Amino acid sequence: MCISIENNESPICTDCGGACCKSYAGAYHPNDFGHEITEEFLESLFKPVSTIPQVSIDWYVNFNGVNRKGFFLRPRHVGGDIVDPSYGEVCTNLTGHGCTLDWDHRPWQCKLLVPNISYACGDPDVDVKYEAAVAWDKYHDLLDKMYKKYDKGTFTGHKPGTFEAHILSIAQSLRQEEK
């Protein structure tokens, strides 16, 4: 098991500006909420009046080699919806001054990030969506019910323009630095 460090205190994080948060919102673990996971509790997480920032239902495709989704919860991405299996999007909790969540309220996967000078703070050998799906598997039927209730059938695999625009802006910045 990984030991959490308060990665938000590192000067590497300050210099980086949140590359991890700009590419994916880290998943919650069921224990992060300190609350029994029920249908009513999940419903409260999808509403803007919740004391917890709004979450999205995401999933690992073909979970455990069977044709089913491995559901889990994570903070919403900017412009995201309740059902949102996207990669490459910015976490809604990221601001110009870092995360809006204090350390104790950050998602499990965010706490596991280890600041790295290369700004690749996640473990490349860990599939974060799979690990999250494993943690939430006992709630699969409940999350599947929520998924079916809130899925608008409009997600096509990526959000047109946002990830591509992010990559282009990085490339442009690098070109500017070379000049």
C-alpha positions as MATLAB code, in Angstrom:
seq = 'MCISIENNESPICTDCGGACCKSYAGAYHPNDFGHEITEEFLESLFKPVSTIPQVSIDWYVNFNGVNRKGFFLRPRHVGGDIVDPSYGEVCTNLTGHGCTLDWDHRPWQCKLLVPNISYACGDPDVDVKYEAAVAWDKYHDLLDKMYKKYDKGTFTGHKPGTFEAHILSIAQSLRQEEK';
ca = [
       0.000    0.000    0.000;
       1.257    3.504   -0.837;
       1.849    6.020    1.904;
       0.308    9.411    1.243;
       2.436   12.520    1.369;
       1.122   16.033    1.228;
       2.169   16.511   -2.356;
       0.654   19.988   -2.494;
       3.489   21.304   -0.327;
       6.215   20.507   -2.838;
       7.846   23.336   -4.814;
       7.722   20.923   -7.761;
       3.918   21.147   -7.664;
       4.052   24.934   -7.588;
       6.453   25.077  -10.554;
       4.441   22.508  -12.494;
       1.096   24.259  -12.090;
      -0.933   21.054  -11.807;
      -0.143   19.019  -14.938;
      -1.718   15.977  -13.277;
      -4.914   17.936  -12.550;
      -4.964   19.366  -16.064;
      -5.071   15.910  -17.623;
      -7.342   13.889  -15.329;
      -9.244   14.199  -12.050;
      -8.035   11.556   -9.592;
     -10.568    8.964   -8.478;
     -12.202    8.792   -5.091;
     -12.048    5.671   -2.953;
     -15.343    4.734   -1.265;
     -13.661    5.378    2.107;
     -12.895    8.979    1.111;
     -16.472    9.994    1.811;
     -16.717    8.771    5.397;
     -20.319    7.894    4.658;
     -22.253    4.763    3.805;
     -22.495    4.460    0.022;
     -26.230    4.403   -0.693;
     -28.381    5.525   -3.583;
     -29.451    8.608   -1.642;
     -25.862    9.525   -0.831;
     -24.780    9.101   -4.460;
     -27.672   11.275   -5.603;
     -26.469   14.016   -3.253;
     -23.044   13.958   -4.943;
     -24.555   14.767   -8.331;
     -26.250   17.955   -7.119;
     -24.570   21.359   -6.866;
     -25.843   21.846   -3.308;
     -23.648   19.023   -2.005;
     -20.892   19.925    0.450;
     -18.648   17.690   -1.671;
     -17.792   19.059   -5.143;
     -19.810   17.416   -7.888;
     -18.625   14.041   -9.080;
     -18.815   12.066  -12.289;
     -19.348    8.387  -12.910;
     -16.372    7.108  -14.864;
     -15.367    3.545  -15.692;
     -12.752    1.080  -16.769;
     -13.773   -0.640  -19.989;
     -13.890   -4.458  -20.069;
     -13.355   -4.748  -16.313;
     -11.630   -7.990  -15.267;
     -11.741   -9.270  -18.839;
     -15.508   -9.434  -18.978;
     -17.694   -7.168  -21.039;
     -18.790   -4.880  -18.243;
     -17.857   -1.454  -17.012;
     -15.865   -1.121  -13.805;
     -17.525    2.006  -12.384;
     -16.002    4.526   -9.971;
     -16.419    8.155   -8.933;
     -14.089   11.072   -9.464;
     -14.417   14.874   -9.419;
     -15.968   16.337  -12.528;
     -13.862   17.594  -15.370;
     -14.436   21.140  -16.591;
     -17.564   20.962  -18.750;
     -18.157   17.369  -17.647;
     -21.443   15.749  -16.774;
     -22.590   13.097  -14.317;
     -21.656   10.312  -16.755;
     -18.211   11.164  -18.122;
     -15.551    8.536  -18.896;
     -13.120   11.066  -20.382;
      -9.360   11.316  -20.179;
      -7.402   14.429  -20.943;
      -9.620   16.955  -19.225;
      -9.054   19.491  -16.435;
     -10.313   18.772  -12.910;
     -12.929   21.288  -11.758;
     -11.125   21.616   -8.422;
      -7.976   23.092   -9.989;
      -7.494   26.848   -9.736;
      -4.576   29.144  -10.425;
      -3.593   28.672   -6.778;
      -3.849   24.891   -6.719;
      -6.613   22.575   -5.559;
      -9.751   23.987   -3.973;
      -9.929   20.916   -1.724;
      -7.905   20.754    1.439;
      -5.676   17.714    1.880;
      -8.184   15.731    3.939;
     -10.904   16.102    1.289;
      -8.869   15.300   -1.808;
      -9.525   12.108   -3.734;
      -7.542    9.013   -2.870;
      -5.673    8.954   -6.182;
      -4.654   12.607   -5.872;
      -3.055   11.890   -2.511;
      -1.016    9.080   -4.050;
       0.737   11.351   -6.545;
       4.422   11.773   -5.822;
       5.905   15.073   -7.034;
       8.428   14.442   -9.777;
      10.676   16.974  -11.493;
       9.598   15.573  -14.889;
       5.988   16.425  -13.951;
       4.978   12.808  -14.525;
       3.796   12.265  -10.966;
       1.714    9.135  -11.393;
       3.151    5.629  -11.499;
       3.278    4.616  -15.193;
       2.828    0.970  -14.190;
      -0.506    1.663  -12.466;
      -3.720    1.876  -14.469;
      -5.586    4.444  -12.378;
      -8.987    3.661  -13.887;
      -8.557   -0.058  -13.206;
      -7.431    0.493   -9.600;
     -10.404    2.791   -9.007;
     -12.782    0.229  -10.503;
     -11.405   -2.433   -8.168;
     -11.959   -0.169   -5.143;
     -15.589    0.521   -6.183;
     -16.491   -2.972   -7.451;
     -18.624   -3.854   -4.418;
     -20.896   -0.928   -5.436;
     -21.110   -1.926   -9.105;
     -24.861   -2.565   -9.168;
     -25.630    0.734   -7.464;
     -23.315    2.701   -9.772;
     -24.739    0.865  -12.792;
     -28.210    1.994  -11.732;
     -26.978    5.610  -11.468;
     -25.211    5.274  -14.817;
     -28.406    4.091  -16.507;
     -30.387    6.888  -14.881;
     -28.035    9.712  -15.887;
     -26.411    8.528  -19.123;
     -27.549   10.791  -21.941;
     -26.023    8.567  -24.608;
     -24.115   11.511  -26.024;
     -20.563   10.678  -25.011;
     -18.503    9.633  -28.036;
     -15.170    8.834  -26.410;
     -13.695   12.305  -26.116;
     -14.826   15.870  -25.929;
     -14.202   17.428  -29.336;
     -11.621   20.127  -29.179;
     -10.750   20.264  -25.490;
      -7.967   17.674  -25.266;
      -6.709   18.521  -28.719;
      -6.666   22.229  -27.801;
      -4.745   21.439  -24.617;
      -2.105   19.475  -26.582;
      -1.854   22.261  -29.168;
      -1.361   24.885  -26.449;
       1.469   22.824  -24.946;
       3.089   22.444  -28.365;
       2.781   26.183  -29.003;
       4.340   26.984  -25.632;
       7.253   24.678  -26.386;
       7.755   26.341  -29.783;
       7.748   29.770  -28.121;
      10.396   28.630  -25.642;
      12.605   27.405  -28.514;
      12.574   30.872  -30.157;
];
